C-alpha cells in the first residue's frame, strides 16, 4: 500500500485510533480485567456448534441508497443445526495496517428467516450473536455508511460508490476463512460494476474461492469510465471516476505506462500470478494528495486531479502492481494467513512496503518511463526524507505503524526500506561479481515460501540474501541487520554507492520563508499549517486562508512559490513581506516578517572514473541484467 506517496500530501492518515477499555459482557467474566478494544475476543467454534454454509452476499447501491450515502448489504446462509451463530466484521483490511473497526459504520442491523425475525444481540463491539433456533436459512441485513474517502473504506456520491469487501462481508466466527462465497451486486439499469471478483453465469453475480479472496476485491458501482487492454496475453482494466476526468491523451499515457512497467515487474519473479488485473482510480473534487491500496489482482487509488499526467501516477501504479507478488503472495510469516479480528504485527513491513517501493522505482527506469537521472532523483529524495526524519529502526517503524505515531516516523519504512533495497542490491551484485542481484532474493523466497503455502521469516530473508551474494559469509548480514534494520545508524552511502559507480552529493541552500505551509487544491493554494515560531499567526494568517500574493509574486499554483524564493532569497531576515489572502469572500492584506532556513538537498551522480565492475553493477541495476546475461 501507499498510504501516502512520499511526494504527495495524502488524506489517508488523518484518522485517529483510540484504544479504550470495555468490560466484556459475558457470563463468567465478571471478575476478569478490562480489555482494550483492539484485543480479539474468543469465539472458538466448539463441537456441536451450528455450521454456517452456502454464504451469499448481496450489495445494493442505487439512487435510493445514494441519497443516504450508504450501501445495503444482505448476507444469506444456511445453518446445520440449532444453537447461536456469531457473525463478525473485520477490524482491519490487509495492506492498511491500522485498526478501523468497520462495524462502527453499520446501521439498522436485522435478521430474519422465512419472514420471521431472528433474535440477536451483540457478542462484542464488531460481532453479532444470532439465535436461529429451528431456522435453516437466515438472512441478515444492514446499511453501511459509505462516506469515508479512504482506500481501505467505502465511499459514495450521487451516481457512484466503491467498497472494500472487508467493510461489508460478515464472517462466521470459529470456522476459518476457507468457505466459498457468492456475491451479487445490484444497481441501477445503465450503471456499471468493476471488480476483481470472478464473474458468474448471471449478470451481477460473482464468486470467490474463499473469504480471503472475497474481501480482497474492491469494487466500483455506478457511472465511471472503463476500458481494457491485452498486455502480454493478460487483460488489464482501467476504471476511473468521475466520467471524463481521465480521458484522451492522459488516459493513453496511463495505458502506455502500464505496458512499460509490466515487463520489468514480471521479470523479477519469472511469472505473472493473475490472469487479469483491474486498476481502480478515483479523482474527487478538492482531494489534496494521493493514496492507494493493493489487492491480489487489482488496486484502488484516490488522487488529486492535479496528478493527472504526472509521472508520479506511474510510480504508484508500479508500486501497487508489484504488491501482487510482494505481500499479496510473498508475505511475512506473521501475516500468513490473514486474521481479521486483531493486529498482525511483523517487523518485516519494510520488506513488504519498502522493498516494493524500490522495485517501483526500478520498474520506471527499466521500463523507460524515466531516464536514469529520474531514478537517481527518486532515490536522492528518499535519502533526504530519511535524513530529515527522527532516527528510527526499520523493525520498530514496521511495528509502530499500527498506531500511526505523530513524530514523523509512521510510514518511514517506505523510503527507508526502499533504500535498504538499493543497498542490498549493490552489495549482492558487488559480492557476486554482478552474477546475482536482489531479484534473486525475491525469486528464491517466492519459490521457497509462497509456492509452498508459507510465509517467510527474518532468518529466511537473510539466508536468501547470503545465498544470492555467493553463500560465503561475505556479507555480514548480522551487522547489516543490527546496524540498519534493528538499529538506527545512518546508511553508509559514501562507501556503498561507489560500488555501483555512483556518488551522493550534498548541496546546502538558503531559502526565504514566512512561517506557514501550503497545499494546492481545486480552489487554489491553501494555508494548511503555521510554523511553531508564531510569526505568521501573529501577523494574522490562519489555516484555511488561500494565498493570492506573496510580496511581488502572484500565486496561481504551487509552482508560483519558486518565484518567491528567487525574488526574496537575498532579502534580510526580518524584512516585512506583504501577502494577500482570501478568507471566505474577503481579500485581506497582511505583513509577515521574512526569515530564512537552510536546507540540504541531495543528488546522486554517476562517477565518470568508476571502475569497470562498478559500471557493470550500475548498468545492471538500471536494466535488471546480471553478468550472466539473464534478466
N, C-alpha and C positions, 0 to 999 in steps of 0.2 A: 504494500500500500504506500501511496504517498499522501499522508495526511496534510502535508503542505510541502510543495516543491521548494527546495532551498532558495529558488529565485522568485518565489511568489509570496504574496501575503494571503494566507488562506483563512477560511472561516471554520474549518472543521474542529479546531482545537479550542473552541471557546466555551464548551460545556464544562460544568463542574461535576466531579464525582464526590459525593458526600457519603461518608461512612457513618451510619447511625446504628444504634443498638435497639434490638427488639426482644421481647420475651416470646419465645416460641410457644404458640397456643396449642400444645399437645398434651394429652394425659400423661402423667408420669414425669413431666419435665418441670414441674413447679419448683423444684429445688435446684435446677440447673442454672448455670450462669447465663447472663445475657450474651447474645452473639451478634456479630456485625452482619449487615445485610449482604455483604459480598461473600459470606461463607455459605457453601451448599448445605441444604438440609437433607437428611437421609430419607430416601424414598425407595428403598430396595424392593425389588419385585420378589415376593415370597411365594413359595409353593402353595397352590390353591388360589392365588390372586387371579382375577379375570385377565385374560389375554386380549389385547386390542389388535384387531386385524382389519384388512381392507380399508385402509385410511385414504380418504379422498378430501381434498381441499378445494373450495370454490372461492375465488376472489372476484368481487364485483366492483367495478369503477365505471360510473355513468354520470349523466348530468345531475341526477339526484344526489349521489354521494359527493360529487364535486362541489355542490353547494355548501356542504358541511366540511369540505376538505378532509374527507375520510375515505377509507376502503371498507367494504363489507366482506366479512370472512365467514364462511361456513366450513366446519370440519365434520365429516360423517365417518363413522367407523362401526364395526361390529365388535361385540363383546362375547366372550366364550361362556361366561357363567356369572352368577351373582357376586356382588362384592364391590367395594369402592374402586373407582378408576381415578388416578391422578394425572392431570394434563398440565404441562408447563410450557412457558415461553422461554427462549434463551435469554441469558443475562448479557450476552455479547455476541458479536459476529466475527468470525475469523478474519484476520487481516486488520481489524480495528481493535487494537489492544487496549481496551478500556471497557469498564462495565457500564452498560447502557440501560439494563433492566427494561426491556421493551414492553413488559406488562403494564407499565405506567400509562401507556397510550391506549389501552383497551377501554372501550365504552360499551355499556349495555350487554354484558355477557349473559347468555341464557342457554339452556339445554332442554332438548325435548326428544321424545320417541313416539312415533305414530300419533303425533298431535298432542301428546300429553307431556306436561312439564316434568323434567327430571330434576330431582333435588340435588343441590350442590352447595358447597361452601369453599372458602379459601383454605388451602393447605399451608401456604405461606405467601410471601409477597408476590411471587410470579407463578404460582401453581393453584389450580382449581381441583377440588375433590368432588367427583360426581358419584352419585348413588343410583345406578341404573335399575337396581332391583331385578325385575324379571325381563327388562327390556333387552333385546338382542341387537338392535340397530339404534344408534344415538347420533343426534346432530347437535353440535354446539355452534352458536352464532355470536358474533360481536362486531362492532365497528372499531376500526383502528384509525386513530388520528394521524393524518398524513400531512404534516405541516412543518417538518424539520428538514431544512435544506442541508443535508449531510449525506455523504456517500454510504454510510452504514445504516441509514434510516429510510423513512418513506416520506414522500413529498408530493403535493398535488397542486394543480392550477385548475382553471375552468374547463380545460379540454385535455388535460394531461396528468398523468401520475407515474411515479416509479415506486417500486418497493423492493426490499430485500426479503427473502424467504424467512430469515431468522426473526424478522419483525412480526410475522403473521402466523407461522405454522407451529401450532402446539404439538408437542410430542408426548407419548405416554411414558411416565416415569418407570424406571426399573426394567425396561425391555430392550435397552440398547437402541441403536440407530440404524440397524440393518434391514428395516422393513421397506418394501416397495411403496411408492407414493404415486397417486394420480392427482393432477391439478387441472381445474377448469377455470378459465378466465372469461368473465362476462363483461361486455362493454356495449357502447352504442353502435348501431349499424354505421359503417363508414369510418369508425375509429379502428386503429391498428394495435397489434401486440408485437413486441420484440423481446425475445428471451433466449437464454441458452438451454432451456428445458427441451427435452425431446418431444417433437410433435407426435400426437396420437392420430387415430383414424379420423376423428371428427374435428372440424374447425373449433378452435378454442380449448381443445383438450391436449394435455401434455402429461408426460410421465417422467419419473426419476427412479433410478435403481434403488436408492435408499434415502434416508433422511438427510445425510450429509450432502448429497447431490441436490436435493430439493431446496435446501436453504442456501445453496451456493450459486443461485441463478437469479441475479437482479433482472427486473422486468419493467419494460415501458408499456404503458397503456394510453391510448388516446391519439391525438394528432401530432405527428412528428415526421421528419424526413427519414427515409430508409432506402438504401441501395446496397448492392452486394458486388463482390468481385471474386474471381477464382485466381488464387495465387499458389503456384506450385502444387496444384492438384487439390487444394482445400478452399472451402468457401469462407469468405470473410464478409461480415455485415457491418454497416455503419449506420447507426440510428442517432439522430440529433434532434434536439428540441431547443427552441421553437422552430416551426417550419420556416424555411427560407433564411435562417441565420447563418448556417454553414452551407454555402452553395457556390456554384460556379467554379472559378479558378481556385478558390480557397479550399473547397471540398476536394477538388482534383489533387491539390497539394497534399492533403492528408492521405489520400489513397496512394500517392506516389511514395510518401514516407513509409507507409506500411510495407509496400513492395520492397523498399530499400533495406529496412531493418530486419525483415524476416530471415533472409539467408544467414547473416551472421549470428542471429539468435539460435536458429536451428542447428548451426554448425557446432555449437558448444556441446550439445548433448547427443547429436547424431540422429535424433528422431524428433518428430513433432507429435505431442501427446493428444491432439484434438483433431477431429475431422472438420469442424467448423468453429469459427471464433466470432464473437459479437462485441463490437465497440459501441458503448452507450455514452453519449455526450449531452450534457445539459448546459445551456448558456443562459442563465437567468438574468433578469434586469438587475443592475446595481450589485452584482456579486463582486467582491473585492479581490479575489485571487483565484486559487485553483486547488483542487483535491481530487484524488482518485483512489479506488479500492479494487483490488484484484479478485478474480474468481477463476475457476478451473478452465473455463472456455469463454470467458468474457471479462470485461471490466467496465465499471461505471465511473465517469469523471464529471465533475462540476467545475466550470471555468468562467472567468470573466470574459466578456466578448472581446476585450482588448487583446486577448491571446490568439484570436483567430488570425492565422497567417504567421504566427510567431513560431520559430523553431523549438521553443520550449515545449509545445504540444507534442512534437516528435519525441522528445526526451521522456515525457510522461507515457506516451504510447509504448515506447521500448521498455520502460521500467515495468509497467503493468503486464505486458505480454510475457516478459521474461519470468514473471511470477508464476506463469502456468507451469514452468518447470521448478523454479526455486521457491518453495514454501507451499504451493498447492500440491506438489508431489514430493520433491526432495524437501524434507521437513525435519526440524529438530525432534528428538525422541519425546521431549516433554509435550509437544503439540500433536503427538500421534497416539491414538486418534484424537480428534477434537472432542472436548466436553463443553457443554453449553451452559452449565449452571455455576461456573466458577472461573476465576482467573487461571490461566495455564502459564505459569511463569517459566521462562527459559532465559539463560544467559547468552543465547545464541541468536537473538534477533538481529545482531549486527551482521550475521551471515545472511539471514533471510531478507533483510531490507538493505543493508549497506552494500553487500556484495552484488545484490540485484542492481543497485544504483550505479555501481562500477560498470556492470555489463550494459546498462542503458547507454552510458557514455561511449562504451566500445562499439555498440551497435550503430550509433550515429556516425562515428568515424569510419568504421569498417564498411558501412553501407553507403558512404559517400554523402550523407545528409549534411555533415560538417567536414571541414578540412582538418588536418592535424592541429592547426593553430586553434581551431574551435575546441578540440578535445583538451588541449593544454589549458585553454581559458577556463573550461568547466572544472578541471582539476585544481587549478590555482584558486578559483573561487572557493572550493571546498577547503583548501588549506587555510584560506583567510577566515572562513566561517569557524573552523575548529580553533584557530589560534585566538580568535576574539572571545570565544565562549569560555566559561569556567572549566578547569580541568575535570574530566570525568572519565572513569574507566568504561570501556565498551560493555563489559558484563554488567556493570551497575546501571548504565543507561538502558540496557535491554530489560532490566527488571523494573526500573523506576517509571518507565513509560506508562504503566498501567494507572498511575496516579497523576500523570502529567505535571511534574514539578515545574514551578514557575521561575526557576533560576536560569532558564535558557538552555537546559540540557535535555528537555523532554524527548526531543527527536534527534539528538546529536548522533545517534548510532547510524543514521542515514549517511551524512557526509563523512563522518569519521570511519565508519565501516567500509565505505567506498574506497577511502584512501588506504586502508589495510589491504583491500583487494589489489590495488595497484602495487603496493609494496611487496606483497607475496608473489604477485605475477612476475615482478622484476627479479626477485630473489630466486624463484624457481627456475626461471629462464637462465639466470646467471649461473646457478649451481649445476644445472643440467646441460650446460653448453647450448642453450636455446633449443634443446630437443624436447622439452616439455614446458607446460605453462599452467596457469590457474585453470584453464579449460579442462586439463586432465584431472585436476582435483574434483571439479564439479561433475565430470562424467563418471569417474570411478565411484564417487559417493552415490550418485544416482543409481548406478547399476548394483552396488553392494547393499543399498538400503531400500530405496523406494521400490525398485523392481522386485524386491523380496518382501514387500509389505511392511517395512520397518522405517522408523525414524533414525536419524544419525545422532551420535553423541559427540561431545567435545573431543574425546580421545580418537574417535574415528575421523573427525575432521583433520586433526593434526597428523594422524597417521597417513592420511591421503596426501597432505602437503609434503610430508617427508618422503613418501614414495615417489611423488612426482619430481622431487628435487634429486632423486637418484638413489634413495634408500639408505645411504650412508647418513650419519648424523651431521651432515654438512650445514644444515640449517638448525640452529639451536632453537627448536620450537618452544622449549620451556622458557627460555629467556624472552622470546618474542611474545609469548602469552603473558608472562609475568610483567613485562615492561609496557606493552602496548594494548593488551586486551583486558587483563585484570589490573593493570597498572595505569598510571596517568602520565607517563613520560612523553615528552614531545617526540614526534616522529622524526627519524634521522634522515631528512631529505638531502642533507649535504653529502651524505655518503651513499644513499640508495639511488637517487636519481641519476648520478653519473654512470651507474652501471648500465643504464639504458640510453646513454648519450644525451642526457638532459640536465638542466640546472635550474635551480629556484632563484629568482631574482626578486629582491625586495625594494620597493620604491616608496619612500615616505613623502607624503604630500600634506600641505596645509590647506584646510578648507574653511571658508566662512560659514557661519551658522547663526541662526537667530532663535533657536530654542524650541522648535516644535517638529513633529513628524507628520508626514502627509502620505495619503494613499489616493490613487485615482479611482473614480467610479464613473457611472454613466452621467453624473451631473457636473463633474469637474474634478478638481484636486482638493481633497477634503483633509482638514487637520484631524488626525486620529490620536494624537498624544502630545503632551507637553513635557519638556525636559525637566529634570529634577532641580535645576538651578533656579527655576521660577521666573526667569526674565520675561518669557513670552506671556506667561499668566499674569505677571504684574503689569504688563503693558495692555492687558485686556483681551488677549487671544483666548479663544475657547475651543475645546474639542468639538468638532461638528461644523466649524466655520469652513467656508470654501474660499480658497486662496485665489484672488484675482490679479494682484500685482505685488511684486516684491521690489522695492526701490524703483529702478527704471525698467524692470523686466516684467512684461505682461505674461501671466501664467495661463497658458491654454491647456497644457497637459504636463505630465511628469517630466518630460524631456525639457520643458522650458526652464527648469531649475538649474540645468547645466549653464545656462546664460548668467544666472545669478552668481554661480561660483566663479565664472570667468570675470565678471564685472567687478565683484566686491572682494576678490581674493587678496588684494593688496591694501584694502582699507584697514585703518587702525581699529583695534579692539575698542569697543565702547561707542563707536560711531553710530548715530541713530539712523535706522533704516525704516522708511515709511512703507507700510503694507496696506493693501486694500483687501478686505474680506467680505464675503456675502454671508449674512446671518439672517436666515429666513428671507424676507423680501427687502431687507435693508443692506446697503453697502456702507461699511464702516472703515475709516482710515485710522490706523494705529501706528505708533512709533516704537520700534523694538531695538535695543542696543545690540550691536553686532559683536559676535565673539568668533573665535577660531578653534579648530580642533585639528589634531594631527592624525592621519590615517596611514597605515601601512598596507600597500597593495602588493600582492604577489603575482608574479607571472612565471611561466615555465618556458624556457627557450631551449632549442637544440644546440648542443655543443658542436661547433664546427670541427674541432680537433678530436672528436670522440674516436676511440679505438674501433676497429672493425667489429669486434664482438659486441660492443655496446650498440653500434649502429644496427646490427642484426636484431638485437633484443628490441630496440626501439621500433624497427620496422615490423617485427613480429607482433608487438602489442597493437600497433595501428592496423594491421591486416588480419591478425588471427593465425598467422602461419608460424610454424616452428622450423628448425633446421632440417627436419625430416621431410619437409615439403607438404606435410599433411595439415589441413586447416584445423 
